[in-house]
Amino acid sequence: MKYCSKCGSSHIALLVPEGDTYERFVCGNCQSIFYANPRMIVGCLPVYEDKVMLCKRAIAPQHGLWNLPAGFLENGEKAEDGAARETLEESQAKVNIIKLHAVFSLPKVNQVYLLFLAQLKDLHFGPTKESLEVSLFAQEDVPWKDIAFHSTTYALERYYSYGKDFEGVHVGSYEGKQKWEA
């Protein structure tokens, strides 16, 4: 942060405000405190019969690797609606949301993923500007070595270990170096 969005001052410091426990950007001119909270990522684990749908990324990071369709939740959007929207944008697929499948935290990059188990409405799906390829995979055919993100690996592993009828929500995190970081 270079300038205060309230007064325009360039006197910004990263410090722990009185009564707080985390570093925040604080304006030295007007004393405004700015809270940089984690970004919410929403997506789906789309299934059709015994297969899962994955998208091969056409964008960075992790261009050319496989991922569950997911992206940033928009302001004013319900999480499940955002997950269905991202699935449509990345795969042309329409889904019925079944339930929340996994919550996955990435503290190092300030992201929290909400991944929903979803049923494909039909077999209409395909590439988009965000996906080079979209395919259904049986468990034995999932391209595990070419998965883009830890969140996808986590969601798929839990799906295959516990099955689609598992009534709980899987909760996990990853605090190591991201695959795309140098």
N, C-alpha and C positions, 0 to 999 in steps of 0.2 A: 504494500500500500504506500503510495507516494504522496497523496494529497487527501486531506480531510473532505469527506463528501458533504459535511455540514457548513464549514466555513472556508474551505479551499486552502487552508494552511498546509505548508510542506513540513511543518514541525510534528512529525509522526514518530512515535517511539513504541517499540514492542516491550511491554512491561506487565507485571502483575498488578492490577489495580487494587487499591485498598479494599479489603473484604472479599477478594476473589482468590482463587487458587490456580488459575491458568493465565498464561501470557495472553495479552490482547493488544491490538493496536489502539493507542490512545493519542488523541490530538493534544499537543502541548499548548495550543492557543485557546481552544474552547473546551477542553477536557472531555470531549465526546469519546465514548468507548465503542469500539467496533468488534462485534462478535463474528468470527469466521467459523461457522458451524459446518459439520460434515454435509456433503452432498448426498442426496438420496438417489440411488439407482434402482430402477424397477425393471423386471423382466419376467419371462416365462420359461418353464420347462415344458414345451409343447409335446404331447404324446399322441400317437395314433396306433391303436392296437398295442403291439409289443415293441414299438419303435419310438425313438425320440427324435425331434427335429433340431438340427444344428445349422448355423449360418457360418459360411467362410467369409471372414471380414474383408471388405474392400477399402477400409479406412484404417488409419493409424489410431491408436497403437495396435500392434500385433496384426498388421496387414497379412492376409493369406492364411491365418490360423482360424480354427473353429471355435465358435462361441454360442451360448444361448442368446436369443434375441433380448437385448436389454439396453436401457439408456436412462438419461436423466428424467426424473419426475418434474413435470411442469408446475408452476404456481397455480393453485386452485384446482388441481387435478387429484382425483382419488387414486390411490396406489394401484388398485387392480385395473382401473381404466388406463392408467399410464402403461402398465405392463402389456395390456392388450394392444394399445396404440403402438408401442415399440415393436411388438411382434409383427404387426401389420406393416409398419414402415420398413423393417429389416428383411421381411420374408414374403410379403403379400398374403400371409396366412391370417385367417380369422379364427379366433379361439373362444372357447367357453372357459372362464376361470373356474377351477375346481376348489382350490384352497391355497393358503399360504404354505409354501413348501420349505423355504429356508430363509434365514436372516444371517447375513455374512458381513462382518465388519473388516474393513481395511484401514486401521488407524493411521498407518504411515502416509496414506494418500487421502485421508479424510473422506472416506466413502463408506456408506452402508447400503448393502444390497438387500432388496426384498424380491425374492424369486417365487413366483406362483406356479403351481402345477396347473396345467391347462390342457384341455382336449381340443385337438384340431377339429374345426367344424366340417371340413372337407379336405380333399387333397389338392386344393388350389394353392400353390406356393411357388416361389421362384426367386431369382436374383433381383436385387434392387441396387440403387446407387450406394447402399451401405454394405451389400453382401454380393460377393462374386458368385457364390453358389449356395443353394439351400437344399439339404438332403435329410431323409429319414434314415436312422441307423438302428439296427438291432444291437443289443448289448455287446455282442462279440465283434461288431464292426466299428464301434466308436473309435475315432482316431485319437486315442489318448495322448500320444506323443505330440500331437499338433493342436492341443487345446490352448486357447489364448490366455485364459485367466484362471487363477486359483478358485474363484467363486464358481465357475462352471464345473471344474473338476469336483469340488466339494458337493455341489447340488446333484451331479450325476452319480457320484459314489453313494450318497445317501439314498437316492432313488433306487438304485440297484440293490443296495444292502437291505433296505427296509420295505421296499415295495410301495406301490401307489396308494395302498389302503392304510398306510401308517397315519395315525390320527394326530400326532404331534407336529411340531415345527422344529426343524433342525436349526441349531444355532452354532455358528462357528466364526473363526476369525483367522486372519493371516497377518503377521507383523513383520515378515521378512522382506527381502528385496523383491520388487515386482519384476516379472520377466522382461518388461520393456525398459527397465532402468539400467543405465550403464554402470 
